C-alpha cells in the first residue's frame, strides 16, 4: 500500500531558513502530473514527486541507504546519451532537454522528454533538477498519422499513375489526329485540346510534389549546395547563377532545394531575357537571416507582387511560387517579392532566428 500523498517527497537538503520555500516547492510539485525530480552530484535522487511512483515503484524515502538514481529508470540503449546530456548541462551551466526511453519498475517502456538544468550552489554545481514528461500519447498519434499518410499516399500514387497513363493515351490520340488531318481548323482545335490535356498533366504532377511537403522531418541544409543543385537540375546554359559568398545552413523541409529550382524556372519562364541570377544572404541585427534571390529580367508589376504566390495564378500551372511558399512555411520561413518592375525580380526569404546557422570554415 502506498503511503498518503502528504508524506511523499521530503527533500534531503533542508536547512533553517529555507523550510518554507521547500514546503511550497513540494506542495506545488505534488500537483503536477509530470515527474518532478532533483539529483545530487552523483545523479542520485534527492527528491521526486508523487507522479514518479508509477515509474519507480515506491515513494521517495530520504532515509533509504541505497537511493535510486536517474539511470535506474533510463532505457539501456539511451543511458550513454543521457549521461552525456547531464554532463554537458552541468559543465556548460545550461538548461536543455533530451528525448529518451523510461523503464518503469514493472518493465514497461515509456517514451519521454527530460527537461533539466543544473542546481547552482554557493560555489559550484550541486546537482540537477528537472521534469520528465510522458510523450506516449504524442508518439502514438504520430505513428497513427504516419500510417494514415502512408495509406493516403499509396492510394494517391496508384490513382495518379492510372490518370497519367490515360493522359498519355489522350496525347497520343491528339498527335495521331493532327497527323491525319489537313484541315487547318481541325488542327487548331486538336492543338487546343492537347494544350488543355498537358495542363491537366502538369496539375497531376504537382499533386505528387505537394503531397511530399511536410511528410519528412525538417533538416539542416546548405544554402549554397541547395542553389547549386537547383541550377544544375534546371540546366539552362545561357543563364549564369552566382552562389552566395557566405554559406549558411537552413533548417527546412527536405524540399527546400526545390524552392530555388522553382525560382530559377520561374525566372526562365516569366522573366524575359534573363541572363544573370544571384543568391546572397544577410544576417539581420534582430537575429533573422534574409536570403535574396535576384534576376536581371523584366521584374514583377507592383499589383502582382502578392498575387504571384496564389494557387493557380500565372500563365502555366500557377503552382511554382505557391509551392515555394508552402515548403518554406513548414519551419516558419516566409517569402515575398521586393524588386522594381523593369529592373528584375527580387525574392526575399526570411529565415527566423534559430532556423539558420553559419557554416564554419573547414
Residue frames as qw, qx, qy, qz and C-alpha x, y, z in Angstrom:
[[0.000, 0.888, 0.460, 0.000, 0.00, 0.00, 0.00],
 [0.401, 0.480, -0.030, 0.780, 1.32, 3.42, -0.92],
 [0.276, -0.389, -0.484, 0.733, 1.72, 5.96, 1.88],
 [0.152, 0.868, 0.416, -0.225, -0.50, 9.06, 1.97],
 [0.525, 0.684, 0.129, 0.490, 0.40, 11.74, -0.56],
 [0.202, -0.950, 0.093, -0.221, 1.21, 14.22, 2.19],
 [0.718, -0.577, 0.346, 0.179, 4.16, 12.07, 3.31],
 [0.836, 0.343, 0.236, 0.358, 5.78, 11.79, -0.10],
 [0.546, 0.625, 0.071, 0.553, 8.91, 13.56, -1.28],
 [0.399, -0.906, 0.023, 0.142, 10.71, 15.20, 1.59],
 [0.563, 0.728, -0.291, 0.260, 13.96, 16.71, 0.41],
 [0.831, -0.193, -0.278, 0.442, 17.30, 15.84, 1.96],
 [0.441, 0.189, -0.122, 0.869, 18.84, 19.31, 1.83],
 [0.282, -0.839, -0.358, -0.297, 16.71, 21.14, 4.37],
 [0.447, 0.009, -0.383, 0.809, 18.34, 23.85, 6.43],
 [0.109, -0.682, -0.500, 0.522, 16.97, 26.50, 8.71],
 [0.048, 0.555, -0.116, -0.822, 15.57, 29.40, 6.74],
 [0.302, 0.229, -0.619, -0.688, 14.52, 27.52, 3.63],
 [0.198, 0.187, 0.942, -0.194, 11.95, 25.10, 5.10],
 [0.420, 0.589, 0.383, -0.575, 9.02, 27.26, 3.99],
 [0.360, 0.591, -0.457, -0.559, 10.39, 27.57, 0.49],
 [0.055, 0.190, -0.968, -0.152, 11.00, 23.81, 0.26],
 [0.308, 0.338, 0.808, -0.372, 7.49, 23.08, 1.53],
 [0.465, 0.636, 0.079, -0.611, 5.95, 25.36, -1.09],
 [0.258, 0.485, -0.722, -0.421, 8.06, 23.69, -3.77],
 [0.080, -0.005, 0.996, -0.044, 6.97, 20.21, -2.65],
 [0.398, 0.474, 0.594, -0.514, 3.29, 21.17, -2.45],
 [0.457, 0.638, -0.206, -0.585, 3.42, 22.57, -5.98],
 [0.149, 0.386, -0.869, -0.272, 5.35, 19.56, -7.30],
 [0.268, 0.134, 0.928, -0.222, 2.76, 17.15, -5.90],
 [0.504, 0.564, 0.319, -0.571, 0.06, 18.84, -8.01],
 [0.333, 0.597, -0.506, -0.526, 1.85, 18.23, -11.31],
 [0.957, 0.155, 0.145, -0.199, 1.12, 15.16, -13.46],
 [0.656, 0.598, -0.418, 0.193, 4.72, 15.14, -14.72],
 [0.839, -0.307, -0.238, 0.381, 7.65, 13.71, -12.80],
 [0.008, 0.926, -0.227, 0.301, 9.47, 16.44, -10.90],
 [0.920, -0.186, -0.165, 0.303, 12.91, 15.43, -9.62],
 [0.038, -0.914, 0.394, -0.084, 16.18, 16.57, -8.13],
 [0.940, 0.103, -0.205, 0.252, 19.50, 14.75, -8.34],
 [0.500, -0.786, 0.218, 0.292, 22.75, 15.12, -6.43],
 [0.082, 0.752, -0.554, -0.348, 26.23, 15.28, -7.97],
 [0.241, -0.193, 0.939, 0.150, 26.18, 11.50, -8.49],
 [0.454, -0.009, -0.503, -0.735, 22.79, 11.73, -10.24],
 [0.208, -0.278, -0.911, 0.224, 21.03, 10.00, -7.35],
 [0.256, -0.689, -0.458, -0.500, 17.52, 11.15, -6.49],
 [0.172, -0.037, -0.548, 0.818, 17.27, 13.64, -3.65],
 [0.399, 0.337, 0.418, -0.743, 13.62, 14.32, -4.41],
 [0.128, -0.125, -0.735, -0.655, 10.82, 13.14, -6.67],
 [0.474, -0.046, 0.195, -0.858, 7.11, 13.83, -6.51],
 [0.672, 0.090, 0.621, -0.394, 4.10, 11.53, -6.32],
 [0.743, 0.555, -0.097, -0.362, 3.85, 11.17, -10.10],
 [0.275, 0.595, -0.754, -0.044, 7.18, 9.32, -10.13],
 [0.556, -0.230, 0.728, -0.328, 5.85, 6.46, -8.00],
 [0.866, 0.368, 0.183, -0.285, 4.18, 4.81, -11.00],
 [0.627, 0.656, -0.416, 0.059, 7.61, 4.61, -12.66],
 [0.106, 0.564, -0.732, 0.368, 9.96, 4.00, -9.75],
 [0.651, -0.189, -0.728, -0.105, 7.56, 1.77, -7.84],
 [0.534, -0.503, -0.542, 0.409, 7.87, 3.32, -4.40],
 [0.112, -0.981, -0.137, -0.080, 7.66, 6.62, -2.60],
 [0.408, 0.645, -0.392, 0.515, 10.72, 8.74, -2.05],
 [0.774, -0.597, -0.178, 0.116, 12.46, 7.85, 1.21],
 [0.184, 0.875, -0.342, 0.288, 15.17, 10.24, 2.27],
 [0.573, -0.600, 0.532, -0.170, 16.34, 7.75, 4.91],
 [0.977, 0.202, 0.070, -0.008, 16.96, 4.91, 2.45],
 [0.569, -0.549, 0.453, 0.411, 20.56, 3.69, 2.31],
 [0.399, 0.018, 0.691, 0.603, 20.50, 2.76, -1.37],
 [0.346, 0.638, 0.207, -0.657, 18.77, 5.63, -3.10],
 [0.690, 0.485, 0.493, 0.215, 17.66, 5.18, -6.70],
 [0.211, -0.455, 0.291, 0.815, 19.42, 7.13, -9.42],
 [0.505, 0.557, -0.076, -0.656, 18.24, 8.54, -12.72],
 [0.320, 0.400, -0.781, -0.356, 19.88, 5.69, -14.65],
 [0.262, 0.067, 0.926, -0.264, 17.73, 3.16, -12.79],
 [0.499, 0.569, 0.528, -0.387, 14.81, 4.33, -14.91],
 [0.317, 0.685, -0.369, -0.543, 16.58, 5.06, -18.23],
 [0.946, 0.302, 0.080, -0.091, 16.39, 2.50, -21.04],
 [0.766, -0.322, 0.345, 0.437, 19.73, 0.74, -21.56],
 [0.605, 0.451, 0.374, 0.540, 20.06, 1.92, -25.16],
 [0.078, 0.890, 0.150, 0.423, 19.71, 5.57, -24.08],
 [0.662, -0.676, -0.135, 0.292, 21.93, 5.63, -21.00],
 [0.621, -0.076, 0.141, 0.767, 25.09, 6.88, -22.68],
 [0.147, 0.534, 0.303, 0.776, 23.41, 9.78, -24.45],
 [0.448, -0.818, -0.283, -0.225, 21.54, 10.71, -21.25],
 [0.722, -0.472, -0.069, 0.501, 24.79, 10.54, -19.28],
 [0.450, 0.166, 0.215, 0.851, 26.41, 12.88, -21.83],
 [0.124, -0.733, -0.390, -0.543, 23.37, 15.14, -21.61],
 [0.572, -0.794, -0.202, 0.050, 23.62, 15.58, -17.83],
 [0.689, -0.255, 0.068, 0.675, 27.40, 16.02, -18.02],
 [0.319, 0.403, 0.301, 0.804, 27.02, 18.76, -20.61],
 [0.230, -0.811, -0.314, -0.438, 24.33, 20.80, -18.85],
 [0.655, -0.702, -0.105, 0.258, 26.37, 20.76, -15.62],
 [0.643, -0.109, 0.187, 0.735, 29.60, 21.66, -17.39],
 [0.200, 0.377, 0.343, 0.837, 28.10, 24.40, -19.56],
 [0.032, 0.361, 0.545, -0.756, 25.55, 25.51, -16.92],
 [0.323, 0.043, -0.402, -0.856, 22.64, 25.47, -19.36],
 [0.628, 0.186, 0.576, -0.489, 19.06, 24.23, -19.44],
 [0.315, 0.289, -0.711, -0.558, 18.14, 21.74, -22.13],
 [0.820, 0.031, 0.344, -0.457, 16.01, 18.71, -22.94],
 [0.094, 0.341, -0.893, -0.277, 16.50, 15.23, -24.34],
 [0.843, 0.023, -0.103, -0.528, 14.16, 12.55, -25.65],
 [0.121, 0.348, -0.923, 0.111, 14.71, 9.04, -24.31],
 [0.692, -0.256, -0.600, -0.308, 13.02, 5.88, -23.10],
 [0.347, -0.453, 0.557, -0.604, 11.98, 5.47, -19.45],
 [0.540, -0.055, -0.836, -0.080, 11.64, 1.98, -17.97],
 [0.603, -0.531, 0.087, -0.590, 9.06, 1.54, -15.22],
 [0.348, -0.430, 0.778, -0.296, 9.56, -0.80, -12.26],
 [0.788, 0.156, 0.534, -0.263, 7.24, -3.34, -13.91],
 [0.562, -0.028, 0.665, 0.492, 9.23, -3.38, -17.18],
 [0.409, 0.812, 0.417, 0.017, 7.07, -1.00, -19.23],
 [0.450, -0.044, 0.205, 0.868, 8.98, 1.29, -21.60],
 [0.105, 0.875, 0.421, -0.215, 7.65, 4.83, -21.81],
 [0.483, 0.453, 0.152, 0.734, 8.83, 7.43, -24.36],
 [0.330, -0.847, -0.295, 0.293, 9.64, 10.64, -22.54],
 [0.382, 0.702, -0.100, 0.592, 11.37, 14.00, -22.68],
 [0.610, -0.514, -0.321, 0.511, 13.63, 15.07, -19.82],
 [0.136, 0.862, 0.001, 0.488, 13.85, 18.83, -19.22],
 [0.759, -0.469, -0.223, 0.392, 16.70, 19.64, -16.86],
 [0.211, 0.849, -0.202, 0.440, 19.00, 22.36, -15.59],
 [0.572, 0.106, -0.600, 0.549, 21.87, 22.42, -13.08],
 [0.499, -0.818, -0.285, 0.027, 21.36, 23.28, -9.42],
 [0.401, 0.615, -0.265, 0.625, 23.72, 26.15, -8.73],
 [0.659, -0.561, -0.386, 0.319, 25.14, 26.11, -5.21],
 [0.250, -0.928, 0.027, 0.276, 27.14, 28.79, -3.45],
 [0.197, -0.702, 0.550, 0.406, 30.42, 27.88, -5.14],
 [0.012, -0.228, 0.886, 0.404, 29.73, 25.01, -7.51],
 [0.653, -0.049, -0.451, -0.607, 27.09, 22.93, -9.27],
 [0.342, -0.262, 0.773, -0.466, 25.44, 20.75, -6.63],
 [0.429, 0.220, 0.872, -0.085, 23.19, 18.62, -8.80],
 [0.125, -0.093, -0.599, -0.786, 20.43, 18.71, -11.37],
 [0.358, 0.364, 0.675, -0.533, 16.70, 19.27, -11.21],
 [0.195, 0.129, -0.582, -0.779, 14.03, 18.95, -13.84],
 [0.698, 0.206, 0.332, -0.601, 10.85, 17.44, -15.18],
 [0.153, -0.071, 0.923, 0.346, 10.16, 14.20, -17.05],
 [0.573, 0.304, 0.064, -0.759, 7.22, 14.38, -19.47],
 [0.539, 0.138, 0.829, 0.056, 5.49, 11.24, -20.73],
 [0.323, 0.447, -0.326, -0.768, 5.01, 11.58, -24.51],
 [0.344, 0.089, 0.932, 0.069, 3.35, 8.19, -25.08],
 [0.437, 0.677, 0.525, -0.275, 0.18, 9.74, -26.46],
 [0.213, 0.809, -0.273, -0.475, 2.14, 12.04, -28.76],
 [0.114, -0.374, 0.862, 0.323, 4.17, 9.12, -30.12],
 [0.406, 0.316, 0.855, -0.071, 1.02, 7.04, -30.59],
 [0.405, 0.792, 0.275, -0.366, -0.69, 9.83, -32.53],
 [0.090, 0.716, -0.519, -0.457, 2.42, 10.43, -34.64],
 [0.234, -0.136, 0.936, 0.224, 2.57, 6.75, -35.59],
 [0.416, 0.542, 0.707, -0.183, -1.15, 6.69, -36.39],
 [0.302, 0.843, -0.013, -0.445, -0.79, 9.83, -38.51],
 [0.055, -0.546, 0.728, 0.410, 2.23, 8.37, -40.29],
 [0.341, 0.138, 0.925, 0.099, 0.31, 5.19, -41.10],
 [0.397, 0.727, 0.471, -0.303, -2.67, 7.20, -42.36],
 [0.175, 0.804, -0.305, -0.479, -0.39, 9.30, -44.56],
 [0.209, -0.299, 0.872, 0.326, 1.24, 6.18, -45.96],
 [0.397, 0.407, 0.822, -0.027, -2.15, 4.75, -46.93],
 [0.323, 0.844, 0.223, -0.364, -3.32, 8.03, -48.47],
 [0.018, 0.710, -0.527, -0.467, -0.06, 8.48, -50.36],
 [0.317, -0.064, 0.914, 0.246, -0.25, 4.93, -51.69],
 [0.404, 0.621, 0.659, -0.126, -3.83, 5.46, -52.87],
 [0.211, 0.882, -0.041, -0.420, -2.93, 8.80, -54.44],
 [0.165, -0.530, 0.708, 0.437, 0.12, 7.31, -56.13],
 [0.381, 0.194, 0.887, 0.177, -1.87, 4.46, -57.69],
 [0.340, 0.783, 0.477, -0.210, -4.65, 6.81, -58.82],
 [0.064, 0.845, -0.256, -0.466, -2.19, 9.34, -60.21],
 [0.289, -0.296, 0.816, 0.405, -0.33, 6.62, -62.11],
 [0.392, 0.445, 0.800, 0.090, -3.57, 5.45, -63.74],
 [0.238, 0.889, 0.243, -0.307, -4.62, 9.00, -64.64],
 [0.080, -0.722, 0.479, 0.493, -1.21, 9.79, -66.15],
 [0.370, -0.004, 0.867, 0.335, -1.40, 6.63, -68.26],
 [0.353, 0.693, 0.627, -0.036, -4.80, 7.75, -69.56],
 [0.079, 0.905, -0.053, -0.415, -3.45, 11.25, -70.27],
 [0.261, -0.443, 0.698, 0.498, -0.55, 9.76, -72.21],
 [0.387, 0.331, 0.834, 0.213, -3.09, 7.87, -74.31],
 [0.244, 0.869, 0.380, -0.202, -5.11, 11.02, -74.99],
 [0.073, -0.799, 0.339, 0.491, -1.98, 12.94, -76.00],
 [0.351, -0.149, 0.821, 0.425, -1.05, 10.13, -78.38],
 [0.355, 0.600, 0.713, 0.076, -4.50, 10.26, -79.97],
 [0.103, 0.914, 0.084, -0.382, -4.20, 14.04, -80.35],
 [0.184, -0.584, 0.593, 0.523, -0.90, 13.63, -82.17],
 [0.365, 0.159, 0.866, 0.304, -2.36, 10.93, -84.43],
 [0.287, 0.782, 0.540, -0.121, -5.40, 13.07, -85.23],
 [0.009, 0.869, -0.157, -0.470, -3.24, 16.09, -86.02],
 [0.256, -0.391, 0.739, 0.486, -1.10, 13.97, -88.35],
 [0.314, 0.285, 0.873, 0.240, -4.05, 12.54, -90.26],
 [0.228, 0.838, 0.479, -0.127, -5.99, 15.75, -90.96],
 [0.442, 0.202, 0.227, 0.844, -5.19, 18.54, -93.37],
 [0.133, -0.832, -0.412, -0.348, -7.97, 20.83, -92.19],
 [0.263, 0.409, -0.342, 0.804, -6.45, 23.93, -90.58],
 [0.518, -0.507, 0.065, -0.686, -9.43, 24.42, -88.27],
 [0.938, -0.248, -0.229, -0.085, -9.25, 20.83, -87.08],
 [0.693, 0.204, -0.385, 0.574, -5.51, 21.11, -86.45],
 [0.042, -0.489, 0.270, -0.828, -6.06, 24.24, -84.38],
 [0.753, -0.426, -0.046, -0.500, -8.78, 22.50, -82.38],
 [0.928, -0.071, -0.314, 0.186, -6.56, 19.48, -81.75],
 [0.440, 0.370, -0.370, 0.729, -3.75, 21.79, -80.66],
 [0.359, -0.518, 0.174, -0.757, -6.08, 23.46, -78.16],
 [0.910, -0.304, -0.151, -0.239, -7.22, 20.09, -76.81],
 [0.818, 0.133, -0.369, 0.421, -3.64, 18.95, -76.46],
 [0.147, 0.491, -0.335, 0.791, -2.68, 22.12, -74.57],
 [0.621, -0.483, 0.100, -0.610, -5.51, 21.58, -72.08],
 [0.965, -0.139, -0.222, 0.001, -4.54, 17.93, -71.56],
 [0.605, 0.312, -0.393, 0.618, -0.91, 18.94, -70.97],
 [0.204, -0.541, 0.266, -0.772, -2.13, 21.45, -68.36],
 [0.860, -0.362, -0.038, -0.356, -4.06, 18.68, -66.62],
 [0.889, 0.097, -0.330, 0.302, -0.94, 16.52, -66.68],
 [0.298, 0.452, -0.386, 0.747, 1.11, 19.29, -65.05],
 [0.516, -0.505, 0.168, -0.671, -1.53, 19.71, -62.35],
 [0.962, -0.191, -0.167, -0.103, -1.48, 15.97, -61.64],
 [0.725, 0.247, -0.369, 0.526, 2.31, 16.02, -61.40],
 [0.064, -0.576, 0.300, -0.758, 2.08, 18.93, -58.97],
 [0.789, -0.460, 0.007, -0.406, -0.05, 16.85, -56.60],
 [0.914, 0.023, -0.300, 0.272, 2.83, 14.35, -56.47],
 [0.407, 0.365, -0.347, 0.762, 5.21, 17.06, -55.31],
 [0.331, -0.546, 0.113, -0.761, 2.75, 18.79, -53.00],
 [0.874, -0.387, -0.191, -0.224, 1.83, 15.65, -51.07],
 [0.787, 0.074, -0.366, 0.491, 5.53, 15.33, -50.15],
 [0.032, 0.614, -0.229, 0.755, 5.57, 18.70, -48.36],
 [0.470, -0.511, 0.380, -0.611, 5.90, 18.19, -44.60],
 [0.950, -0.069, -0.256, -0.166, 5.94, 14.38, -44.83],
 [0.794, 0.052, -0.360, 0.487, 9.60, 14.08, -43.81],
 [0.483, -0.758, -0.203, 0.389, 11.16, 15.80, -40.81],
 [0.230, 0.959, -0.149, 0.076, 12.93, 19.13, -41.41],
 [0.866, -0.168, 0.046, 0.468, 16.71, 19.02, -41.61],
 [0.194, -0.804, 0.214, 0.520, 19.73, 21.33, -41.78],
 [0.745, 0.471, 0.362, 0.301, 20.66, 22.06, -45.40],
 [0.417, -0.300, 0.207, 0.833, 23.43, 24.07, -47.02],
 [0.345, 0.786, 0.185, -0.478, 22.14, 27.18, -48.77],
 [0.107, 0.644, -0.571, -0.498, 24.97, 27.18, -51.33],
 [0.188, -0.069, 0.960, 0.196, 24.53, 23.47, -52.11],
 [0.389, 0.551, 0.680, -0.287, 20.76, 23.89, -52.49],
 [0.333, 0.801, -0.063, -0.493, 21.19, 26.72, -55.00],
 [0.003, 0.517, -0.762, -0.391, 23.97, 24.92, -56.87],
 [0.291, 0.121, 0.948, 0.048, 21.97, 21.68, -57.16],
 [0.411, 0.679, 0.480, -0.374, 18.87, 23.57, -58.30],
 [0.248, 0.762, -0.318, -0.506, 20.81, 25.43, -61.00],
 [0.098, -0.316, 0.899, 0.287, 22.34, 22.17, -62.19],
 [0.374, 0.334, 0.855, -0.131, 18.92, 20.49, -62.33],
 [0.415, 0.767, 0.195, -0.449, 17.43, 23.31, -64.42],
 [0.676, -0.028, 0.539, 0.501, 20.42, 23.06, -66.75],
 [0.393, 0.891, 0.228, 0.016, 19.94, 26.34, -68.65],
 [0.750, -0.008, 0.092, 0.655, 23.34, 27.04, -70.22],
 [0.258, 0.619, 0.168, 0.723, 22.66, 30.67, -71.16],
 [0.418, -0.831, -0.066, -0.362, 21.96, 31.76, -67.57],
 [0.439, 0.325, -0.610, 0.573, 24.73, 32.39, -65.03],
 [0.655, -0.674, -0.279, -0.198, 23.79, 31.60, -61.42],
 [0.245, 0.548, -0.534, 0.595, 26.03, 33.18, -58.77],
 [0.670, -0.390, -0.616, 0.139, 26.13, 31.35, -55.43],
 [0.391, -0.910, -0.034, -0.134, 26.13, 33.12, -52.04],
 [0.352, 0.671, -0.523, 0.390, 29.59, 34.27, -50.93],
 [0.191, -0.326, 0.755, -0.536, 28.92, 33.15, -47.34],
 [0.511, -0.164, -0.792, -0.292, 27.24, 29.81, -46.80],
 [0.439, -0.253, 0.488, -0.711, 24.59, 29.13, -44.16],
 [0.144, -0.156, -0.975, -0.063, 22.69, 26.05, -43.10],
 [0.470, -0.161, -0.041, -0.867, 18.92, 26.39, -43.09],
 [0.221, 0.097, 0.922, -0.303, 16.55, 24.24, -41.01],
 [0.529, 0.281, -0.132, -0.790, 13.80, 23.47, -43.51],
 [0.888, 0.209, 0.310, -0.267, 11.70, 20.83, -45.20],
 [0.639, -0.171, 0.612, 0.432, 13.77, 18.41, -47.34],
 [0.496, 0.640, 0.492, 0.319, 12.17, 20.07, -50.39],
 [0.193, -0.835, -0.005, 0.515, 13.94, 23.36, -49.55],
 [0.331, -0.289, 0.577, 0.688, 16.19, 22.98, -52.61],
 [0.272, 0.513, 0.747, 0.323, 13.10, 22.66, -54.79],
 [0.001, 0.886, 0.294, -0.358, 12.22, 26.23, -53.84],
 [0.145, -0.657, 0.390, 0.628, 15.30, 27.51, -55.70],
 [0.305, 0.122, 0.826, 0.459, 14.61, 25.20, -58.63],
 [0.172, 0.742, 0.647, 0.035, 11.14, 26.75, -58.93],
 [0.078, -0.863, -0.023, 0.499, 12.53, 30.29, -58.59],
 [0.227, -0.390, 0.619, 0.643, 15.06, 29.70, -61.38],
 [0.237, 0.354, 0.844, 0.326, 12.38, 28.05, -63.52],
 [0.084, 0.845, 0.469, -0.243, 10.07, 31.00, -62.84],
 [0.122, -0.719, 0.248, 0.638, 12.77, 33.44, -64.00],
 [0.229, -0.110, 0.782, 0.569, 13.25, 31.46, -67.22],
 [0.163, 0.531, 0.815, 0.164, 9.52, 31.17, -67.95],
 [0.018, -0.887, -0.461, -0.024, 8.35, 34.67, -66.99],
 [0.418, -0.694, 0.008, 0.586, 11.40, 36.90, -66.51],
 [0.457, 0.874, -0.079, -0.147, 12.01, 37.74, -70.14],
 [0.694, 0.566, -0.361, 0.259, 15.65, 37.91, -71.30],
 [0.652, -0.718, 0.239, -0.043, 17.20, 36.71, -68.02],
 [0.675, 0.542, -0.445, 0.228, 20.96, 36.20, -68.19],
 [0.281, 0.329, -0.673, 0.600, 22.11, 36.51, -64.57],
 [0.701, -0.585, -0.299, -0.276, 20.76, 35.17, -61.30],
 [0.277, 0.405, -0.636, 0.595, 22.36, 35.70, -57.89],
 [0.701, -0.582, -0.391, -0.131, 21.63, 34.48, -54.38],
 [0.293, 0.380, -0.532, 0.698, 23.06, 36.09, -51.26],
 [0.575, -0.598, -0.558, 0.026, 22.23, 36.14, -47.56],
 [0.080, 0.542, -0.289, 0.785, 22.35, 38.79, -44.83],
 [0.453, -0.398, -0.714, 0.356, 22.12, 38.26, -41.07],
 [0.144, -0.746, -0.168, -0.628, 19.97, 40.98, -39.50],
 [0.010, 0.422, -0.569, 0.706, 20.55, 42.52, -36.03],
 [0.683, -0.260, 0.230, -0.643, 17.30, 41.07, -34.61],
 [0.514, -0.272, 0.808, -0.100, 18.54, 37.55, -35.34],
 [0.802, 0.438, 0.367, -0.172, 16.82, 36.59, -38.58],
 [0.386, -0.255, 0.623, 0.631, 18.51, 35.81, -41.90],
 [0.565, 0.664, 0.135, -0.471, 17.34, 37.25, -45.23],
 [0.544, -0.023, 0.689, 0.479, 18.11, 35.28, -48.39],
 [0.368, 0.692, 0.002, -0.621, 17.80, 37.40, -51.54],
 [0.599, 0.208, 0.679, 0.370, 17.25, 35.83, -54.95],
 [0.199, 0.727, -0.062, -0.654, 17.72, 38.28, -57.85],
 [0.640, 0.295, 0.568, 0.425, 17.44, 38.05, -61.62],
 [0.096, -0.384, 0.194, 0.898, 18.03, 40.67, -64.33],
 [0.166, 0.430, 0.804, 0.375, 14.75, 40.07, -66.14],
 [0.089, -0.540, -0.344, -0.763, 11.71, 42.28, -66.51],
 [0.060, -0.070, 0.592, -0.800, 10.56, 42.02, -62.89],
 [0.114, -0.503, -0.856, -0.008, 7.04, 41.81, -61.46],
 [0.119, -0.583, -0.210, -0.776, 4.47, 44.66, -61.56],
 [0.111, -0.242, 0.561, -0.784, 3.56, 46.19, -58.20],
 [0.694, -0.087, 0.078, -0.711, -0.01, 44.94, -58.39],
 [0.899, 0.102, -0.383, -0.186, 1.07, 41.33, -58.83],
 [0.158, 0.552, -0.723, 0.385, 3.76, 41.01, -56.14],
 [0.455, -0.169, 0.718, -0.500, 1.45, 39.15, -53.77],
 [0.827, 0.281, 0.064, -0.482, -0.79, 37.53, -56.37],
 [0.534, 0.510, -0.664, -0.117, 2.10, 35.55, -57.87],
 [0.037, -0.255, 0.903, -0.343, 2.05, 33.36, -54.74],
 [0.695, 0.087, 0.310, -0.643, -1.64, 32.45, -55.13],
 [0.491, 0.024, 0.862, 0.121, -2.52, 28.93, -56.18],
 [0.504, 0.581, 0.628, 0.121, -3.47, 28.81, -59.85],
 [0.135, 0.928, -0.013, -0.348, -2.12, 32.27, -60.67],
 [0.276, -0.536, 0.609, 0.515, 0.04, 32.63, -63.78],
 [0.524, 0.482, -0.413, -0.567, 0.35, 31.61, -67.37],
 [0.431, 0.193, -0.876, -0.101, 1.13, 27.93, -66.77],
 [0.523, -0.367, -0.768, 0.048, 0.04, 25.74, -63.87],
 [0.263, -0.738, 0.048, -0.619, 0.41, 28.58, -61.37],
 [0.869, -0.456, -0.190, 0.012, 1.87, 26.25, -58.74],
 [0.680, 0.349, -0.324, 0.558, 5.57, 27.22, -58.78],
 [0.052, 0.451, -0.362, 0.814, 5.62, 30.15, -56.35],
 [0.735, -0.422, -0.020, -0.531, 2.64, 28.83, -54.38],
 [0.938, -0.061, -0.314, 0.135, 4.57, 25.60, -53.84],
 [0.460, 0.376, -0.407, 0.694, 7.64, 27.54, -52.68],
 [0.315, -0.510, 0.238, -0.765, 5.66, 29.42, -50.02],
 [0.893, -0.303, -0.110, -0.315, 4.14, 26.17, -48.73],
 [0.848, 0.113, -0.375, 0.357, 7.53, 24.44, -48.47],
 [0.268, 0.424, -0.374, 0.780, 9.15, 27.36, -46.65],
 [0.499, -0.527, 0.060, -0.686, 6.26, 27.79, -44.20],
 [0.857, -0.190, -0.479, 0.017, 6.85, 24.32, -42.73],
 [0.667, -0.248, -0.362, 0.602, 9.64, 25.69, -40.50],
 [0.187, -0.834, -0.292, 0.430, 8.47, 29.29, -40.26],
 [0.339, -0.171, 0.369, 0.849, 10.27, 30.71, -43.30],
 [0.375, 0.767, 0.400, -0.333, 8.48, 33.34, -45.39],
 [0.455, 0.066, 0.485, 0.744, 8.94, 34.75, -48.90],
 [0.251, 0.844, 0.310, -0.359, 7.96, 37.99, -50.63],
 [0.604, 0.434, 0.297, 0.598, 8.85, 39.83, -53.85],
 [0.255, -0.816, -0.150, 0.497, 10.53, 43.22, -53.38],
 [0.498, 0.006, 0.419, 0.759, 12.03, 44.04, -56.79],
 [0.214, 0.591, 0.027, -0.777, 11.33, 47.04, -59.04],
 [0.721, 0.510, 0.468, -0.014, 9.35, 46.33, -62.19],
 [0.518, 0.846, -0.112, 0.061, 11.65, 46.74, -65.17],
 [0.040, 0.769, -0.609, 0.191, 14.80, 46.04, -63.15],
 [0.459, 0.177, -0.867, 0.083, 14.39, 42.36, -62.39],
 [0.746, -0.509, -0.314, -0.292, 12.70, 40.24, -59.75],
 [0.120, 0.428, -0.703, 0.555, 13.93, 40.11, -56.14],
 [0.770, -0.410, -0.417, -0.253, 12.57, 37.40, -53.86],
 [0.049, -0.547, 0.613, -0.567, 13.39, 37.73, -50.16],
 [0.770, -0.272, -0.575, -0.055, 13.22, 34.61, -47.99],
 [0.250, -0.670, 0.412, -0.565, 13.21, 35.44, -44.27],
 [0.713, -0.062, -0.681, 0.153, 14.60, 32.72, -42.01],
 [0.508, -0.798, -0.020, -0.324, 13.69, 33.20, -38.32],
 [0.086, -0.657, 0.673, -0.330, 16.22, 33.09, -35.52],
 [0.627, -0.231, 0.698, -0.258, 17.03, 29.50, -34.59],
 [0.851, 0.388, 0.341, -0.096, 16.31, 28.16, -38.08],
 [0.651, 0.698, -0.191, 0.227, 19.69, 29.12, -39.55],
 [0.665, -0.649, 0.223, 0.294, 23.33, 28.88, -38.60],
 [0.265, 0.831, -0.445, -0.201, 26.61, 29.96, -40.15],
 [0.976, 0.144, -0.089, 0.133, 28.77, 27.30, -41.74],
 [0.496, -0.751, 0.338, 0.277, 32.18, 27.16, -40.13],
 [0.498, 0.724, -0.461, -0.128, 35.16, 27.34, -42.47],
 [0.942, -0.225, 0.244, 0.056, 36.80, 23.93, -42.64]]
